[in-house]
Amino acid sequence: MAGSEWARLEAVVRHGLRQLRERYLHSVRDWREQGVTDPTGASDEAGESSPELGDSLLCDLPVDMQLYIMTFLTPHDLCSLGMTNHYWDQMTRDRLLWRYFLLRDLPSWPSIEWHSLPDISILNSCLSESPDGATPDYMSVYVKSCPKNRKSTRARHPIYGAVTSFLQSLVMQTEPRFAMFGQGLEQLDDSLVTRMMTSPELRPVVSILQRQIDGIGSGVTFQLDDQHKFNILTLYSRTRNERDRARVDPNVVGNKMFVPEAPGDNQLATPDNLIPQVKEVCRIVDGFIYVANAESHNNHNRPEEMAQVLAMTDPTFGPLKRPLLVLSCIAQPGNKRIPCVYMAHELGLNKLQRPWMVQNTEASTLSGLLDGIAWILNEVGKKM
């Protein structure tokens, strides 16, 4: 976001907090005239009243300084501050302040899931001083979407989870299989698959290497943490030589996973024109891994990418409960990336009727990959 937009947003927050503080101080004066000595409603165990608002050095600071101090707090610390008294409870719940936190922290979130994706209208309204319609509860949106909060609330029923894991283990005797495909496998300067093959955390069991599908795909079984085995069937839209040429010349077209419905037609991504070998892969796998190119400086055809995802995950090939992991991938740590929340909206994942997660990943370091693998293994019944 541009510096001018941040300055405008901060000015709106300060203005809102200043009005809130003036309203509260007016109420405190009314309470004092009525003989109420503890407007916060807080008292210690000995029955002594807490200091009044005017006796607190922190509360005596200008609103601008209070806001400046609160911007250094984490959302967890901000909620703790709100529990001290009524004044800070109202201050820390201000919607403009949580707008600020949402815009500030959202680009740094490493993942987002299907049940916690903020609505695009809420994200757009964050740039408006007077959004139309009902005012969103930005605090609730933040708490629901933040990855740390999602992880802390994931296992609420340990007994139920243990029983479910046991029953699923009876059904799934072999290692789960995942189909991995996407532009991030072919466009990035660093190969995600090559890095996975040499990763000490993902030990490949090369002895059961799968046979290639017409030269555009192969499969290999990995072992995570020396105990969880899973198979990845990697599908490419071009051969290796064609992929190398496409990195130099972006105008190179063609997709061997799909065949045109008639000579001369565009290769539209639909379930009907998937080649038979890829259709068979889509029927036998337990989940899907889509590798998206998340580098912001590249041009992306997200509608076509989403069409390919919809074709591969079509319900005619298998149940809707099969999960989709989207690896939002960049080649090197220093490359600018598209935030995972915006990647989810660009791909239209909110329209899918199946569990999905977008996970930030780096090809060269494999940062974030293990978190994504752990999520999809959990979704298919392999409790991590």
C-alpha positions, 0 to 999 in steps of 0.5 A: 500500500502506498505511503499516502494511503497509510497516512490517510488511514492512520488519520481516520483512526486517530480522528475516530479514537479522539471522538471516542475518548471525548465521548468517554471523558464526557461520561466520566464527568457525568459519573463524577457529578453523580458521585460515582468514583469508579467509572471503570467498575474494577476493584481489587480484592481488598475492596479499594477502588481502582484509580480513576481515568484522570489519575492514569498517566497513560490515559492522560496522554493525547489520543495520537500518542495512545494510538502510536503506543497501541500500534506497537502491540500485538493483537493479543496484547491489545485484547489484554489491554482491553480487559483492564477497564471500561475505557480501554475496552472501548478504545481497543474495540474501535473498528478503525483500529482493527481495520489498521491491524487487518491491513497491516498484518494481512500481507504477512500471514503465511496461510489462509483456509477455506473456512476463514477467508475474509470476504473481498468486500471487507478487504475493499472496504478497508480502503474506504472511510465510509463503507456502504451498508452494514459495518463489518466487525473487523476485530472478528474478521481478524481473529477468525482469519489469523493463522495463529488463532486457527491453529490454537482452535483446530483440535477442540475435541481430542477424544472425537479426533482420536476415534476419527483417526482410528477409524480412518486408519482402518480404511486407509491402509496405503499411503495417500496419493496427491496430484500436483500440478500448476504454473508454479512448477513450470514458470519459476526459475527454481524447481520445487520438485528438484528441491523436494527430492533433495530435502532432508525432511522429505526423504524420497523413496526412489525405489518405487518411482512411478512410470511417467505419463507420456513424458509429462508427469511422474510419481514418487513416494516421500516419507515425512519425519521418517514415519508419514509416507505419501505419494505425489504424482507430478503433472506437467503441461509441457515436456522439459524442453518445452518448459525451458523454451517457455521461460525464455519466450512467454508466447509459447502455448500448449498444454499436453494435459488437455486436448482441444475439442476440435482442430483449431479450437483453443485448449479450454480447461474442462473435465471433458478434454482432459487426456485419459491418463490425467483423468485416471490420476484425478480418479485415484488420488486422495487430494490435489496440490496446486502450485501457483506462481505467486511472484508479483512481477509476473503476468498471470492468467488466473481465470485459466488457472482456476479453470484448470483447477476446476477441471482437475477437481471435478466432482465426477472424478471423485468425492468433494471431501478431497482437499486442495492445497495451493502452494503460493510459491516464489523462487527465492526468499527476496522475491516480492509475493502476492499475499496468500489471502489475495491469491485465494481471491484471485483464484476464486477458491471461495467458490469451491465446495471442498476443503482448501488452504493456501500456503506461502512457499519458497522453492529454493528453501522449501519454506512453508512446504512442510506446513502445507503437507502436514495440513493435507495429510491431516485432511485425509486422515493422517493425524500429524 
